[in-house]
Amino acid sequence: MADLSIDVGGLKFQNPFLLASGPPGTNGKVIQRSFKLGWGGIVCKTISLDNSKVVNTVPRYGKLFARGAPKEVIGFQNIELISDRPFAAWLDELAECKRAYPKHMLVASIMEEHRKDAWQEIVERTQATGIDAFELNLSCPHGLPERKMGAAMGQNPEIVQQVVGWVKEVSKVPVWAKMTPNVTDPALPATAAVRGGADGLSAINTILCVIGINLETLRPMPTVEGYSEPGGYSGQAVRPIALRQVMEIARACPRSTISGMGGIETAEDAVQFLLVGAHTVQVCTGAMLQGYEMIEGLCNGLSQFMDKKGFRNVKDMVGLALPHFTTHADLNERQAAAKREHAKKGDRDTMWRGDIARETDTLVTD
């Protein structure tokens, strides 16, 4: 049988599936329950030193439904902030989680203002709980930009490198930098994080969006006292964008480990992220919609896929699709070369059928 475990920079995951930072990891009780269900790792909801500055609204979620299938959620917007629970309570719960599940990988997601003392304080106090790694939230698209937090940091490569450097000065555990998709070139902040010393990268965080306008009230959603703001877009609809950005980051940072996420709901979804360079995958919206028990289906599906394709280890799949991404100019040359080869053989029928197949990306058969 396939081995689902994977070693990522010294972190030993029993399987590559992590619950991503967000509502699924909102407190110690649900983290422990998730470990018991079989998740390979948990990234807790993002924490900061001063929770008094974090005030959430109601409502704070908006859904995008599939046309013709009004109950199928394909996109999800949230304007939820980082954890509003006291930092001291989080420290107690993280320590208890590690005592209860010492061999399970617990990653602490942290976010702070653009101050060296704040970042280093939160690192030193949090790592004392025994957590296995940090994920630096440099990417929340709506997360307190007035305090220059979240994507306000992650969109500036110089700040990314600086903050990662501050953290690495005091961290005794691996440090992952979580990347924002709300940039033109995702490779720029990713390579900056690596220059700062990041041990790994996580990608992507949610995409800044407007989920829709209520045509009855003529107000944007989710509507809070008649108003709204752009928020983070997630769910299956973002997967193609996430795959592209993970691929770009993997090519730009070939020596870095990557935890990929964005619209993962099935084992097949996860495999695609592994093939474009991710070593682990994270699930958030999928778990919110399907329940944490989905981990059983993810593991079973991955095992079946690996057995079918002959993969013995998860690492065997990582990045296999990367060499097959190229430029449009190269695609033209490859196609021209193939036509020349067919012409030499006088196989005109194959040439014509091949053109049709290529245009539609389907196999043409008799």
Secondary structure, DSSP 8 states (H G I E B T S, - for coil): --B--EEETTEEESSSEEE-SSGGGSSHHHHHHHHHHT-SEEE---B-S-GGG----SS-EEEEEETTEEEEEEEEEE---S--S-HHHHHHHHHHHHHH-TTSEEEEEE---S-HHHHHHHHHHHHTTT-SEEEEE---TTS-GGGT-THHHHT-HHHHHHHHHHHHHH-SS-EEEE--S-SS-THHHHHHHHHHT-SEEEE---EEE---EETTTTEESS-BTTB---EEEESGGGHHHHHHHHHHHHHH-TTSEEEEESS--SHHHHHHHHHTT-SEEEESHHHHHH-TTHHHHHHHHHHHHHHHHT--BGGGTTTTTGGG---HHHHHHHHHHHHHHHHHHT-HHHHHHHHHHHHHTS----
